Amino acid sequence: MLSFAYPALLFLLLLIPAFLGLFCWARYSRRKNLRKFGRPESLAPLMPDVSPYKPALKLSIRLFALACIIIALARPWGGLRDEKTEKEGIEVVIAVDASNSMLASADGSDKGGDRMRLAKMMLEKLINRLDNDRVGLIMYAGEAYTLIPVTNDYVSAKTFLNSIDPTQITNQGTNISQALNMAVNSFSEDKNIGKAIILITDAEELEDSNSVMESAAMAAKNGIQLDVIGVGQPIPAKIPFNGSWLVDPESGQPVETALNEDLAAEIASAGKGIYVNASNRDALNELEKQLDTVKKTALEANLYAVHEELFPIFAWIALVLLCVDIFILDRRILWLDRFTFFKKEDKK
C-alpha cells in the first residue's frame, strides 16, 4: 500500500492543472492575435519552422516531470521490510574517588575550583563522546559503592555522577583496591566484549598500595584495560570544610593534600593502561584514543520494520523526462513532413 512521509506536499500537484490552464489560455490568445493579421491557414506558410505539436508535447513532458518531482519530495513509501542493525562498543566502568581530598583545589591555590568538579566535568564530556558503549559508575572512599550498573543509559549515568558529594561520605579513606575489585565484578560475563576501567583519584592515603597494584594487575590479566585520571596538582592544597579548612584533630593544623602522580602512573602501568592528568588540555583526547584501542564487539542487535523508499523511482523518471525535453526542439522537424500520418494525400 502506497503512503507518503510528507503527504501535505501533494497539494503542490494542483500547480499542474493551473499551468495547463495558463498554457491553453496562452495558445488561445496567440491564435486570436494571429487572426488579426489573416486566416491561420494563410499565415502558416509564412512560419515554416513553427511546429503545431511541439509546444503541447514539451509542456506534457515538463508537467509530468514536475508531478514526479513533487511525488518524490512527498517521499512515497511502499510496503514494510525488516532491517537488522548491530551496535558495536565496549563496556566501561568509571570509579570515582569521593574522599574529602577531592574537595581540595584542582590547581593547588586556595581559591581554585575543587578536584571533584573538575573530575565531573571531564567525565561528563567523556560520557557524551561514548557512542554505543556501555558505562557503569562506582564511587569509593573508605568503601566502594556501585551507583549504577553497566548500562547504555547515559542520562542516568550523568545524573548519578553529578550526585556524588564527598561531604556526605562518613567512612573516609581511599580504598582503590576495593573499587577495582568491584569494577571487575561489574562487567558482563561475556569474554568477547572489550572492557575498560577508568579510575579517578589523587592517589593519596591509599589503604594498601600493594593490594592496589595486585588488583590492577589482576584486572589486566582478565583482559580489562585500566586507565587512571589524576586530579589535582603535586603541590599541597588545603581541604575546605564548613566554611573553613579541614583540621587534623591531633595537630590542630589544616590538612593538606597533594596529587601523587608517580603512584597513579604506577597503577595505570600495572593495569596496562595510561595515566593522564585531568588538568591537561589534551587529557580527554588521549583517554579517548586509549579507549579506542579496546576491541569493539557487537553489544546489541535490533530488528526494525522500515518502509520501502520509492522516491528514487520518481526522481529518476523526472530526470529522464527533463533530459528528453532538452533534446526536443521547439521548431518544426521538416523531414517528418514526408510522412502523412493524420491527413490524406491530395490526389491530382
Secondary structure in CASP SS format (residue, H / E / C, confidence):
PFRMAT SS
TARGET T0000
AUTHOR 0000-0000-0000
METHOD secondary structure of the structure
MODEL  1
M C 1.00
L C 1.00
S E 1.00
F E 1.00
A C 1.00
Y C 1.00
P H 1.00
A H 1.00
L H 1.00
L H 1.00
F H 1.00
L H 1.00
L H 1.00
L H 1.00
L H 1.00
I H 1.00
P H 1.00
A H 1.00
F H 1.00
L H 1.00
G H 1.00
L H 1.00
F H 1.00
C H 1.00
W H 1.00
A H 1.00
R H 1.00
Y H 1.00
S H 1.00
R H 1.00
R H 1.00
K H 1.00
N H 1.00
L H 1.00
R C 1.00
K C 1.00
F C 1.00
G C 1.00
R C 1.00
P H 1.00
E H 1.00
S H 1.00
L H 1.00
A H 1.00
P H 1.00
L H 1.00
M C 1.00
P C 1.00
D C 1.00
V E 1.00
S C 1.00
P C 1.00
Y C 1.00
K H 1.00
P H 1.00
A H 1.00
L H 1.00
K H 1.00
L H 1.00
S H 1.00
I H 1.00
R H 1.00
L H 1.00
F H 1.00
A H 1.00
L H 1.00
A H 1.00
C H 1.00
I H 1.00
I H 1.00
I H 1.00
A H 1.00
L H 1.00
A C 1.00
R C 1.00
P E 1.00
W E 1.00
G E 1.00
G E 1.00
L E 1.00
R E 1.00
D E 1.00
E E 1.00
K E 1.00
T E 1.00
E E 1.00
K E 1.00
E E 1.00
G E 1.00
I C 1.00
E E 1.00
V E 1.00
V E 1.00
I E 1.00
A E 1.00
V E 1.00
D E 1.00
A C 1.00
S C 1.00
N H 1.00
S H 1.00
M H 1.00
L H 1.00
A C 1.00
S E 1.00
A C 1.00
D C 1.00
G C 1.00
S C 1.00
D C 1.00
K C 1.00
G C 1.00
G C 1.00
D E 1.00
R H 1.00
M H 1.00
R H 1.00
L H 1.00
A H 1.00
K H 1.00
M H 1.00
M H 1.00
L H 1.00
E H 1.00
K H 1.00
L H 1.00
I H 1.00
N H 1.00
R H 1.00
L C 1.00
D C 1.00
N C 1.00
D C 1.00
R E 1.00
V E 1.00
G E 1.00
L E 1.00
I E 1.00
M E 1.00
Y E 1.00
A C 1.00
G C 1.00
E C 1.00
A E 1.00
Y E 1.00
T E 1.00
L E 1.00
I E 1.00
P E 1.00
V E 1.00
T E 1.00
N C 1.00
D C 1.00
Y H 1.00
V H 1.00
S H 1.00
A H 1.00
K H 1.00
T H 1.00
F H 1.00
L H 1.00
N H 1.00
S C 1.00
I C 1.00
D C 1.00
P H 1.00
T H 1.00
Q H 1.00
I C 1.00
T C 1.00
N C 1.00
Q C 1.00
G C 1.00
T E 1.00
N C 1.00
I H 1.00
S H 1.00
Q H 1.00
A H 1.00
L H 1.00
N H 1.00
M H 1.00
A H 1.00
V H 1.00
N H 1.00
S H 1.00
F C 1.00
S C 1.00
E C 1.00
D C 1.00
K C 1.00
N C 1.00
I C 1.00
G C 1.00
K E 1.00
A E 1.00
I E 1.00
I E 1.00
L E 1.00
I E 1.00
T E 1.00
D C 1.00
A C 1.00
E C 1.00
E C 1.00
L E 1.00
E C 1.00
D C 1.00
S H 1.00
N H 1.00
S H 1.00
V H 1.00
M H 1.00
E H 1.00
S H 1.00
A H 1.00
A H 1.00
M H 1.00
A H 1.00
A H 1.00
K H 1.00
N C 1.00
G C 1.00
I E 1.00
Q E 1.00
L E 1.00
D E 1.00
V E 1.00
I E 1.00
G E 1.00
V C 1.00
G C 1.00
Q C 1.00
P C 1.00
I C 1.00
P C 1.00
A E 1.00
K E 1.00
I C 1.00
P E 1.00
F E 1.00
N C 1.00
G C 1.00
S E 1.00
W E 1.00
L C 1.00
V E 1.00
D C 1.00
P C 1.00
E C 1.00
S C 1.00
G C 1.00
Q C 1.00
P E 1.00
V C 1.00
E E 1.00
T E 1.00
A C 1.00
L C 1.00
N C 1.00
E H 1.00
D H 1.00
L H 1.00
A H 1.00
A H 1.00
E H 1.00
I H 1.00
A H 1.00
S H 1.00
A H 1.00
G C 1.00
K C 1.00
G C 1.00
I C 1.00
Y E 1.00
V E 1.00
N E 1.00
A C 1.00
S C 1.00
N C 1.00
R C 1.00
D C 1.00
A H 1.00
L H 1.00
N H 1.00
E H 1.00
L H 1.00
E H 1.00
K H 1.00
Q H 1.00
L H 1.00
D H 1.00
T C 1.00
V C 1.00
K C 1.00
K C 1.00
T E 1.00
A E 1.00
L E 1.00
E E 1.00
A E 1.00
N E 1.00
L E 1.00
Y E 1.00
A E 1.00
V E 1.00
H E 1.00
E E 1.00
E E 1.00
L C 1.00
F H 1.00
P H 1.00
I H 1.00
F H 1.00
A H 1.00
W H 1.00
I H 1.00
A H 1.00
L H 1.00
V H 1.00
L H 1.00
L H 1.00
C H 1.00
V H 1.00
D H 1.00
I H 1.00
F H 1.00
I C 1.00
L C 1.00
D C 1.00
R E 1.00
R C 1.00
I C 1.00
L H 1.00
W H 1.00
L H 1.00
D H 1.00
R H 1.00
F C 1.00
T C 1.00
F C 1.00
F C 1.00
K C 1.00
K C 1.00
E C 1.00
D C 1.00
K C 1.00
K C 1.00
END
